[in-house]
Amino acid sequence: MYLKVVRYLYPNPLVFLNGMKGIKVYIDPRIEEEFRKTAMKVFGYGKGSLSKAAEQAFKKWIQEYSSDLETINIPEDPIREIRGQLAEITLTSVELQHGVKEYRIGSQ
C-alpha cells in the first residue's frame, strides 16, 4: 500500500491540493488487504477512507511510542559514549566470534 504523490501541481512533490502530505510505505500484501477492507467498512467506500484510517493508525502508533521515547536518553554522539568500554578485552575479534558461537550453541 502507498499514498500516491501529486508531482506536477506544486514545487514540493509531497504537497497535495488540501495541504496534506503523503508517505509511501511498503507492507505485507495480507496486511494491506485487511487494512483496505477494514478502512472501507469503518469509513465507507468513498474517497479518503484509506487516508483517514492511515492517519488514525499513525496517531495511535505515535501515542504508543512517544511516551516511551521521552524517557530514553539518546546520546548526541553514541560512538563517543561507548569508546573505551572494550579496552580491557585482550581477545582478538576472531576469538570473540568463536566465543559467541560457543555461547549461542551452549544456550540452546
Backbone as CSV, one residue per row, in Angstrom:
resi,resn,N_x,N_y,N_z,CA_x,CA_y,CA_z,C_x,C_y,C_z
1,MET,0.837,-1.169,0.000,0.000,0.000,0.000,0.887,1.238,0.000
2,TYR,0.526,2.243,-0.715,1.249,3.503,-0.678,0.300,4.635,-1.016
3,LEU,0.697,5.821,-0.577,-0.093,7.006,-0.882,0.515,7.675,-2.100
4,LYS,-0.279,7.928,-3.111,0.228,8.499,-4.357,0.509,9.990,-4.175
5,VAL,1.613,10.444,-4.715,2.046,11.831,-4.569,1.754,12.596,-5.854
6,VAL,1.191,13.788,-5.715,0.937,14.653,-6.870,2.200,15.459,-7.130
7,ARG,2.874,15.254,-8.262,4.159,15.882,-8.541,4.064,17.074,-9.495
8,TYR,3.030,17.185,-10.245,3.008,18.180,-11.301,2.309,19.485,-10.931
9,LEU,1.715,19.588,-9.755,0.996,20.804,-9.407,1.806,21.770,-8.553
10,TYR,2.719,21.249,-7.738,3.423,22.079,-6.781,4.926,21.834,-6.865
11,PRO,5.738,22.838,-6.504,7.184,22.624,-6.493,7.588,21.541,-5.496
12,ASN,6.926,21.501,-4.347,7.189,20.449,-3.368,6.329,19.240,-3.751
13,PRO,6.935,18.117,-4.131,6.160,16.987,-4.643,5.307,16.298,-3.584
14,LEU,5.496,16.592,-2.303,4.732,15.905,-1.273,3.507,16.677,-0.808
15,VAL,3.189,17.788,-1.438,2.046,18.595,-1.008,0.846,18.296,-1.900
16,PHE,-0.244,17.873,-1.297,-1.474,17.628,-2.024,-2.258,18.935,-2.121
17,LEU,-3.355,18.915,-2.820,-4.156,20.118,-3.004,-4.652,20.697,-1.689
18,ASN,-4.975,19.858,-0.714,-5.517,20.336,0.548,-4.435,20.541,1.610
19,GLY,-3.178,20.539,1.238,-2.087,20.768,2.193,-1.612,19.522,2.902
20,MET,-2.219,18.387,2.642,-1.796,17.147,3.278,-0.529,16.637,2.596
21,LYS,0.246,15.846,3.323,1.450,15.254,2.763,1.274,13.763,2.611
22,GLY,2.090,13.160,1.775,1.994,11.729,1.514,3.227,10.978,1.963
23,ILE,3.022,9.727,2.321,4.107,8.829,2.702,3.931,7.548,1.898
24,LYS,4.990,7.089,1.286,4.936,5.841,0.538,5.504,4.745,1.427
25,VAL,4.708,3.738,1.717,5.136,2.650,2.589,4.939,1.317,1.873
26,TYR,5.748,0.341,2.248,5.641,-1.000,1.700,5.310,-1.950,2.843
27,ILE,4.199,-2.656,2.714,3.777,-3.577,3.751,3.389,-4.914,3.135
28,ASP,3.256,-5.908,3.976,2.861,-7.249,3.552,1.501,-7.160,2.843
29,PRO,1.335,-7.835,1.714,0.073,-7.763,0.965,-1.152,-8.181,1.785
30,ARG,-0.979,-9.134,2.699,-2.112,-9.573,3.518,-2.553,-8.461,4.469
31,ILE,-1.579,-7.761,5.040,-1.906,-6.644,5.927,-2.572,-5.532,5.133
32,GLU,-2.060,-5.274,3.937,-2.623,-4.219,3.085,-4.076,-4.526,2.729
33,GLU,-4.350,-5.763,2.386,-5.714,-6.153,2.022,-6.654,-6.023,3.227
34,GLU,-6.206,-6.487,4.376,-7.020,-6.394,5.587,-7.243,-4.939,5.989
35,PHE,-6.197,-4.122,5.825,-6.311,-2.694,6.129,-7.355,-2.036,5.237
36,ARG,-7.289,-2.320,3.935,-8.254,-1.749,2.995,-9.681,-2.152,3.347
37,LYS,-9.877,-3.452,3.596,-11.219,-3.936,3.920,-11.762,-3.245,5.173
38,THR,-10.932,-3.187,6.203,-11.365,-2.592,7.467,-11.624,-1.103,7.309
39,ALA,-10.744,-0.409,6.592,-10.922,1.032,6.373,-12.224,1.305,5.637
40,MET,-12.536,0.495,4.650,-13.771,0.682,3.883,-14.999,0.415,4.747
41,LYS,-14.919,-0.601,5.619,-16.053,-0.901,6.497,-16.286,0.227,7.510
42,VAL,-15.200,0.778,8.023,-15.317,1.809,9.055,-15.675,3.164,8.467
43,PHE,-14.960,3.576,7.401,-15.117,4.923,6.848,-15.927,4.981,5.558
44,GLY,-16.402,3.862,5.084,-17.198,3.843,3.861,-16.329,3.598,2.637
45,TYR,-16.998,3.422,1.537,-16.301,3.067,0.294,-15.993,4.279,-0.572
46,GLY,-16.060,5.448,0.000,-15.792,6.670,-0.747,-14.328,7.069,-0.704
47,LYS,-14.049,8.167,-1.365,-12.694,8.705,-1.444,-12.221,9.170,-0.064
48,GLY,-11.004,8.847,0.275,-10.404,9.320,1.510,-10.484,8.360,2.684
49,SER,-11.154,7.244,2.520,-11.293,6.325,3.653,-9.949,5.714,4.058
50,LEU,-9.111,5.398,3.085,-7.783,4.852,3.415,-6.917,5.891,4.116
51,SER,-7.002,7.128,3.666,-6.226,8.197,4.294,-6.666,8.422,5.738
52,LYS,-7.968,8.404,5.971,-8.476,8.586,7.334,-8.003,7.457,8.239
53,ALA,-8.094,6.231,7.744,-7.682,5.078,8.536,-6.173,5.102,8.794
54,ALA,-5.394,5.465,7.778,-3.943,5.524,7.944,-3.558,6.606,8.936
55,GLU,-4.203,7.758,8.858,-3.911,8.842,9.791,-4.235,8.423,11.230
56,GLN,-5.362,7.742,11.393,-5.734,7.262,12.723,-4.709,6.245,13.240
57,ALA,-4.253,5.353,12.360,-3.252,4.347,12.747,-1.926,5.008,13.104
58,PHE,-1.506,6.007,12.323,-0.257,6.714,12.615,-0.335,7.424,13.962
59,LYS,-1.470,8.085,14.228,-1.633,8.786,15.501,-1.545,7.822,16.680
60,LYS,-2.206,6.671,16.539,-2.183,5.672,17.613,-0.760,5.162,17.834
61,TRP,-0.034,4.904,16.752,1.341,4.411,16.856,2.236,5.451,17.522
62,ILE,2.075,6.706,17.131,2.874,7.795,17.717,2.592,7.904,19.214
63,GLN,1.330,7.854,19.600,0.967,7.935,21.019,1.568,6.774,21.806
64,GLU,1.567,5.594,21.201,2.073,4.404,21.885,3.570,4.509,22.178
65,TYR,4.333,5.045,21.241,5.787,5.060,21.391,6.359,6.376,21.894
66,SER,5.651,7.481,21.740,6.220,8.778,22.106,6.508,8.883,23.600
67,SER,5.647,8.352,24.440,5.895,8.427,25.889,7.114,7.603,26.277
68,ASP,7.314,6.451,25.641,8.499,5.632,25.917,9.772,6.334,25.457
69,LEU,9.707,6.993,24.325,10.894,7.647,23.780,11.311,8.862,24.604
70,GLU,10.369,9.482,25.299,10.702,10.632,26.145,11.573,10.221,27.328
71,THR,11.437,8.972,27.780,12.207,8.502,28.937,13.588,7.992,28.545
72,ILE,13.817,7.759,27.266,15.107,7.240,26.797,16.046,8.404,26.521
73,ASN,17.245,8.309,27.052,18.250,9.339,26.818,19.168,8.875,25.686
74,ILE,18.955,9.413,24.514,19.780,9.056,23.351,20.930,10.054,23.273
75,PRO,22.172,9.564,23.387,23.310,10.483,23.368,23.475,11.151,22.007
76,GLU,24.027,12.340,22.034,24.255,13.073,20.792,25.268,12.351,19.906
77,ASP,26.319,11.809,20.531,27.346,11.059,19.805,27.477,9.677,20.442
78,PRO,26.746,8.673,19.946,26.772,7.349,20.565,28.144,6.687,20.522
79,ILE,28.933,6.970,19.503,30.269,6.371,19.396,31.145,6.850,20.556
80,ARG,31.090,8.121,20.845,31.882,8.662,21.952,31.466,8.024,23.284
81,GLU,30.187,7.732,23.434,29.677,7.145,24.668,30.221,5.738,24.913
82,ILE,30.423,4.951,23.855,30.883,3.571,24.049,32.394,3.405,23.887
83,ARG,33.067,4.454,23.443,34.511,4.371,23.240,35.206,4.015,24.556
84,GLY,36.077,3.019,24.500,36.858,2.628,25.660,36.237,1.532,26.504
85,GLN,34.998,1.160,26.260,34.349,0.144,27.085,34.912,-1.251,26.860
86,LEU,35.513,-1.494,25.707,36.102,-2.807,25.423,37.621,-2.795,25.569
87,ALA,38.187,-1.758,26.167,39.641,-1.609,26.259,40.294,-2.731,27.061
88,GLU,39.601,-3.297,28.026,40.184,-4.332,28.876,40.140,-5.721,28.252
89,ILE,39.456,-5.888,27.148,39.359,-7.197,26.497,40.625,-7.433,25.694
90,THR,41.260,-8.581,25.940,42.529,-8.900,25.275,42.356,-9.892,24.146
91,LEU,41.148,-10.386,23.907,40.901,-11.350,22.840,40.856,-10.649,21.486
92,THR,41.223,-11.380,20.452,41.107,-10.840,19.095,39.651,-10.943,18.646
93,SER,39.330,-10.295,17.536,37.961,-10.330,17.029,37.554,-11.755,16.641
94,VAL,38.498,-12.531,16.099,38.203,-13.922,15.727,37.905,-14.743,16.976
95,GLU,38.691,-14.547,18.021,38.458,-15.272,19.270,37.099,-14.888,19.871
96,LEU,36.737,-13.633,19.774,35.434,-13.197,20.265,34.302,-13.835,19.465
97,GLN,34.466,-13.930,18.143,33.445,-14.552,17.298,33.256,-16.017,17.660
98,HIS,34.378,-16.738,17.889,34.289,-18.144,18.275,33.634,-18.282,19.648
99,GLY,33.924,-17.368,20.543,33.313,-17.390,21.864,31.811,-17.182,21.804
100,VAL,31.378,-16.274,20.941,29.942,-16.025,20.777,29.272,-17.259,20.198
101,LYS,29.927,-17.896,19.231,29.361,-19.105,18.624,29.186,-20.189,19.682
102,GLU,30.205,-20.402,20.496,30.120,-21.403,21.561,29.034,-21.028,22.571
103,TYR,28.924,-19.749,22.885,27.905,-19.272,23.831,26.506,-19.558,23.281
104,ARG,26.302,-19.266,22.009,24.977,-19.483,21.404,24.627,-20.958,21.343
105,ILE,25.597,-21.785,20.997,25.341,-23.226,20.923,25.042,-23.766,22.312
106,GLY,25.779,-23.292,23.310,25.573,-23.747,24.678,24.265,-23.305,25.280
107,SER,23.708,-22.188,24.805,22.484,-21.652,25.407,21.213,-22.216,24.760
108,GLN,21.350,-23.086,23.778,20.154,-23.632,23.098,19.582,-24.814,23.832
